[in-house]
Amino acid sequence: MKPPPVKYARAGDAAEAVALLTEHGTDAKVLAGGQSLIPLMSFRLARPSVLIDINRASGLDEVRTDNGSLLIGAMARQRDVETSAVVADAVPLLPQVLRHVGHVANRNRGTVGGSLAHADPAAELPALVTALGGELLVQGPGGPRSVAAQDYFLGTFTTAMDYDEVLVGVRLPRLPAGTGVAVEELARRHGDFAIVAALAAVHLGPDGTVDTVRLAVSGAASVPVRLHAAEAALTGAAPTAEAVDAAAGTVAAAIDPTDDVHAPAGYRRDMARLLVRRALQAAIQRSEAA
């Protein structure tokens, strides 16, 4: 199928995109990489009256470190972020996550901001931002503001952004040197959205105990879920099999999966627990080897 007829406008920067969104109202949609929006339009599941193209908007594709954080512009292409040495050094979990996002052809066009604005609960990038306690940088008529990941994702395809706001970037805390990271994902095929995925980052202190752990799952609720109880169970503990099992044992109570055509809720709950255990084991091994 082909998308329905639509008016087209091009924004030169974030301020112009906000002005266009304000002018055209809730019937307007922002076009970034188009990897989600264009298929939705082709199936008539989305019918915007106006597309506001931000592909040539200035200042939205930077990738840099800033005061102990990694700053990624919303229009940074996923493949560029995946292969960035700056990203690999600051947040090594991010390149691993991106290798699970579609295929290289998708990542060549897809943007970091596009995935975060789309807010699919099975997507990997929202889970990563949630796991690391990142901040979403948003600009609207009232100027820029930042939204914590825990407050940004409100539900399936629903975020805290108003209709006249545009996502301009994301800020992620830098992970300590020697952090082990891992992504464990269950999907029908490589490149598909995850049925369930688990993300882990673990850093061991000088005494060999866990001093930093970040965990989240996708596909297990209407939003990505950070596993605070599992993090608390492992923090300060020796990274033993028993400690990992104890952390994984808290997962079932933290998530709220639903039945769908891909898997029943009970299966998702069991797989989330298993994948968290595997991700923790792999991240610990990599931290020990660092």
C-alpha positions as CSV (number, residue, x, y, z in Angstrom):
1,M,0.0,0.0,0.0
2,K,1.0,3.6,-0.5
3,P,0.7,6.4,2.1
4,P,-2.3,8.7,1.7
5,P,-1.8,12.2,0.3
6,V,-0.1,14.5,2.9
7,K,1.2,18.1,2.9
8,Y,5.0,18.5,3.5
9,A,7.0,21.1,5.3
10,R,10.7,21.2,6.0
11,A,12.2,22.6,9.2
12,G,15.6,24.2,9.3
13,D,16.1,23.8,13.0
14,A,14.2,22.8,16.2
15,A,12.6,26.2,16.6
16,E,11.1,26.1,13.2
17,A,9.9,22.5,13.8
18,V,8.1,23.7,16.9
19,A,6.6,26.7,15.1
20,L,5.3,24.3,12.4
21,L,3.9,21.9,14.9
22,T,2.1,24.8,16.7
23,E,0.7,26.0,13.4
24,H,-0.6,22.7,12.2
25,G,-1.7,21.2,15.5
26,T,-2.3,17.6,16.4
27,D,-2.7,16.4,12.8
28,A,1.0,17.1,12.1
29,K,3.7,14.5,12.5
30,V,7.5,14.9,12.6
31,L,9.4,12.9,10.0
32,A,12.9,11.8,11.1
33,G,14.2,8.5,9.8
34,G,10.7,7.3,8.8
35,Q,11.4,3.7,9.7
36,S,8.2,3.5,11.8
37,L,6.1,6.4,10.6
38,I,6.1,5.6,6.8
39,P,5.0,2.0,7.3
40,L,2.3,3.1,9.6
41,M,1.1,5.6,7.0
42,S,1.3,2.9,4.3
43,F,-1.1,0.7,6.3
44,R,-3.3,3.7,7.0
45,L,-2.7,3.3,10.7
46,A,-1.4,6.8,10.8
47,R,-3.0,9.6,8.7
48,P,-1.3,12.9,9.4
49,S,-2.3,15.9,7.4
50,V,1.2,17.4,7.4
51,L,4.7,15.9,7.6
52,I,7.3,18.1,9.2
53,D,10.7,16.9,7.9
54,I,13.6,17.6,10.3
55,N,16.2,15.6,8.4
56,R,18.0,18.9,7.5
57,A,17.4,20.6,10.8
58,S,20.7,22.0,12.1
59,G,22.2,21.0,15.4
60,L,20.3,17.8,15.9
61,D,22.8,15.1,14.9
62,E,25.7,15.8,17.3
63,V,27.3,13.0,19.4
64,R,29.6,14.2,22.1
65,T,30.5,13.9,25.8
66,D,29.5,16.7,28.1
67,N,30.4,16.9,31.8
68,G,30.4,13.1,32.4
69,S,27.5,12.5,30.2
70,L,27.0,11.3,26.6
71,L,24.8,13.7,24.6
72,I,23.2,12.4,21.4
73,G,21.1,14.5,19.1
74,A,17.7,13.2,18.1
75,M,18.7,13.1,14.4
76,A,21.9,11.1,15.0
77,R,21.6,8.0,12.7
78,Q,21.5,4.7,14.6
79,R,24.3,3.3,12.5
80,D,26.6,6.3,13.2
81,V,26.0,6.0,16.9
82,E,26.6,2.2,16.8
83,T,30.0,2.7,15.2
84,S,31.1,5.8,17.1
85,A,34.3,5.4,19.2
86,V,33.0,8.2,21.5
87,V,29.8,6.2,22.2
88,A,31.7,2.9,22.7
89,D,34.0,4.5,25.3
90,A,31.3,6.4,27.2
91,V,28.3,4.0,27.1
92,P,29.4,0.6,25.7
93,L,26.0,-0.8,26.3
94,L,24.5,1.4,23.5
95,P,26.4,-0.1,20.5
96,Q,25.4,-3.6,21.7
97,V,21.8,-2.6,22.0
98,L,21.8,-1.0,18.5
99,R,23.0,-4.3,16.9
100,H,19.6,-5.7,17.8
101,V,17.6,-2.8,16.2
102,G,16.4,-3.9,12.8
103,H,19.1,-4.4,10.2
104,V,21.9,-2.3,9.0
105,A,19.7,-0.8,6.2
106,N,17.2,0.3,8.9
107,R,19.9,1.7,11.1
108,N,21.4,3.7,8.3
109,R,18.2,5.7,8.1
110,G,16.7,5.3,11.6
111,T,17.4,7.9,14.2
112,V,17.9,7.6,17.9
113,G,15.3,10.3,18.5
114,G,12.8,8.6,16.2
115,S,12.8,5.4,18.2
116,L,12.5,7.3,21.5
117,A,9.7,9.5,20.2
118,H,7.8,6.4,18.8
119,A,8.0,4.7,22.2
120,D,7.3,1.2,21.2
121,P,7.5,-0.8,24.5
122,A,9.3,-3.7,22.7
123,A,12.0,-1.4,21.3
124,E,15.5,-1.6,22.6
125,L,16.5,2.1,22.7
126,P,13.7,3.1,25.1
127,A,14.8,0.3,27.4
128,L,18.4,1.5,27.3
129,V,17.5,5.0,28.2
130,T,15.3,3.7,31.0
131,A,18.0,1.3,32.3
132,L,20.6,4.1,32.5
133,G,18.3,6.7,34.0
134,G,18.8,9.0,31.0
135,E,17.1,12.3,30.2
136,L,15.1,13.2,27.2
137,L,15.7,16.7,25.9
138,V,12.5,18.3,24.5
139,Q,11.8,21.7,22.9
140,G,8.5,23.4,22.7
141,P,7.0,26.9,22.5
142,G,8.0,27.5,26.1
143,G,11.7,26.6,25.4
144,P,13.8,23.5,26.1
145,R,13.1,21.1,29.0
146,S,14.5,17.8,30.1
147,V,12.3,14.8,31.1
148,A,13.6,11.9,33.1
149,A,13.2,8.5,31.3
150,Q,10.9,7.3,34.1
151,D,8.5,10.2,33.4
152,Y,8.9,10.3,29.6
153,F,7.4,6.9,28.6
154,L,3.7,6.9,29.6
155,G,2.4,3.9,27.7
156,T,2.4,2.1,24.4
157,F,3.4,4.7,21.7
158,T,2.7,7.5,24.3
159,T,5.2,9.9,25.8
160,A,5.2,13.0,27.9
161,M,5.7,15.3,24.9
162,D,3.0,17.7,24.0
163,Y,1.8,17.9,20.4
164,D,3.8,21.1,19.8
165,E,7.1,19.8,21.2
166,V,9.9,18.0,19.4
167,L,12.6,15.7,20.8
168,V,16.0,17.2,20.3
169,G,18.3,14.8,22.0
170,V,19.0,12.4,24.9
171,R,21.6,12.6,27.7
172,L,23.0,9.4,29.1
173,P,25.3,9.1,32.1
174,R,28.8,7.8,31.3
175,L,29.4,4.3,32.6
176,P,32.6,3.7,34.7
177,A,35.6,2.2,32.9
178,G,35.5,-1.6,33.2
179,T,31.8,-1.9,33.2
180,G,30.6,-5.1,31.7
181,V,27.5,-4.9,29.5
182,A,25.1,-7.4,27.9
183,V,21.9,-7.6,25.9
184,E,19.8,-10.8,25.9
185,E,16.9,-10.8,23.5
186,L,14.2,-13.2,22.5
187,A,12.7,-12.5,19.0
188,R,11.3,-14.6,16.2
189,R,14.0,-13.5,13.9
190,H,17.1,-11.3,14.1
191,G,16.0,-7.7,13.5
192,D,12.4,-8.2,14.7
193,F,11.1,-6.3,17.7
194,A,11.8,-8.3,20.9
195,I,9.2,-10.5,22.5
196,V,11.3,-9.9,25.6
197,A,14.7,-8.3,26.0
198,A,17.0,-7.7,29.0
199,L,19.8,-5.1,29.3
200,A,22.5,-5.2,31.9
201,A,25.5,-3.1,32.9
202,V,27.6,-4.2,35.9
203,H,30.7,-2.7,37.4
204,L,32.8,-4.4,40.1
205,G,34.5,-2.4,42.8
206,P,38.1,-2.9,44.0
207,D,37.0,-5.5,46.5
208,G,35.2,-7.5,43.8
209,T,31.7,-6.8,44.9
210,V,29.1,-5.1,42.6
211,D,29.2,-1.3,43.1
212,T,27.1,-0.3,40.0
213,V,24.3,-2.3,38.3
214,R,21.7,-1.1,35.8
215,L,18.9,-3.3,34.5
216,A,15.9,-3.0,32.4
217,V,13.6,-5.1,30.3
218,S,11.5,-4.4,27.2
219,G,8.4,-6.2,25.9
220,A,7.3,-6.9,29.5
221,A,4.9,-4.0,30.1
222,S,3.4,-1.0,28.2
223,V,6.6,0.8,28.9
224,P,10.2,-0.3,29.4
225,V,10.8,-1.3,33.0
226,R,13.8,-0.5,35.1
227,L,14.4,-3.3,37.6
228,H,15.1,-1.4,40.8
229,A,14.6,-4.3,43.1
230,A,17.0,-6.5,41.1
231,E,19.6,-3.7,41.1
232,A,19.2,-3.3,44.9
233,A,19.5,-7.1,45.5
234,L,22.9,-7.2,43.6
235,T,24.4,-3.9,44.7
236,G,27.1,-4.5,47.3
237,A,27.0,-8.2,46.9
238,A,29.7,-10.6,45.6
239,P,28.8,-11.5,42.0
240,T,28.0,-15.1,42.8
241,A,25.5,-17.4,41.1
242,E,23.3,-17.1,44.2
243,A,23.3,-13.3,44.1
244,V,22.4,-13.3,40.4
245,D,19.5,-15.8,41.1
246,A,18.3,-13.6,43.9
247,A,18.3,-10.6,41.6
248,A,16.5,-12.4,38.8
249,G,14.0,-13.7,41.3
250,T,12.6,-10.2,41.8
251,V,11.8,-9.7,38.1
252,A,8.4,-11.3,38.0
253,A,6.9,-8.9,40.5
254,A,8.3,-5.9,38.7
255,I,6.7,-6.4,35.3
256,D,3.2,-6.5,33.9
257,P,3.2,-8.4,30.6
258,T,0.1,-9.1,28.5
259,D,-1.1,-11.8,26.2
260,D,-0.8,-11.2,22.5
261,V,-0.3,-13.2,19.3
262,H,3.4,-13.6,19.9
263,A,3.4,-14.9,23.5
264,P,1.2,-15.3,26.6
265,A,1.9,-13.2,29.6
266,G,3.2,-16.1,31.7
267,Y,5.7,-17.0,29.1
268,R,7.0,-13.4,28.9
269,R,7.3,-13.3,32.6
270,D,9.4,-16.5,32.7
271,M,11.5,-15.4,29.8
272,A,12.2,-12.0,31.4
273,R,13.5,-13.7,34.5
274,L,15.7,-16.0,32.4
275,L,17.1,-13.3,30.2
276,V,17.9,-11.0,33.1
277,R,19.8,-13.9,34.7
278,R,21.7,-14.5,31.4
279,A,22.4,-10.8,30.9
280,L,23.7,-10.4,34.5
281,Q,26.0,-13.4,34.1
282,A,27.4,-12.1,30.9
283,A,27.9,-8.6,32.1
284,I,29.6,-9.8,35.3
285,Q,32.0,-12.0,33.3
286,R,32.9,-9.1,31.1
287,S,33.5,-6.8,34.0
288,E,35.7,-9.4,35.7
289,A,37.8,-9.7,32.5
290,A,38.1,-5.9,32.0
